[in-house]
């Protein structure tokens, strides 16, 4: 299996048990585990592409934002790691942390649908604009090239995690 195919298969299976359980039990934070490293990166890209960078910061994937920076550094995606780190600094300086975003959500009914703007108003508009500008500089294609190389270098661990035999 090519690294690209391996990463594609992996990106599907991480949302199913047993791999999805790594988020629940905290093993996703173990940056010595190539499985956790790639899960963090895939979760980051998936969340940003589906819901935007602001929602990444406040959702369950965003609680691992600092680990995601380290994961990006681990695979060699230094530019993306630096940009995400800058995003986290802008957000923290504005008080736009995972915990404060979650606190605003605490009054919502379970499964409520709302927008970031509707929920938080204009209190983070300036920070949000700066964060958007930084996020637009992230080259996700380049990031995934690094991820594919990393997947190829850790093929045995990924095959084992997926429960498939190497070719």
Secondary structure, 3 states (H helix, E strand, C coil): CCHHHHHHHHHHHCCCCCCCHHHHCCHHHCCCCHHHHHHHHHHHHHHHHHHCHHHHHHCCCHHHHHHHHHHHHHHCCHHHHHHHHHHHHHHHHCCCCHHHHHHHHCCCCCCCCCCHHHHHCCCCHHHHHHHHHHHCCCCHHHHHHHHHHHHHHCHHHHHHHHCCCCC
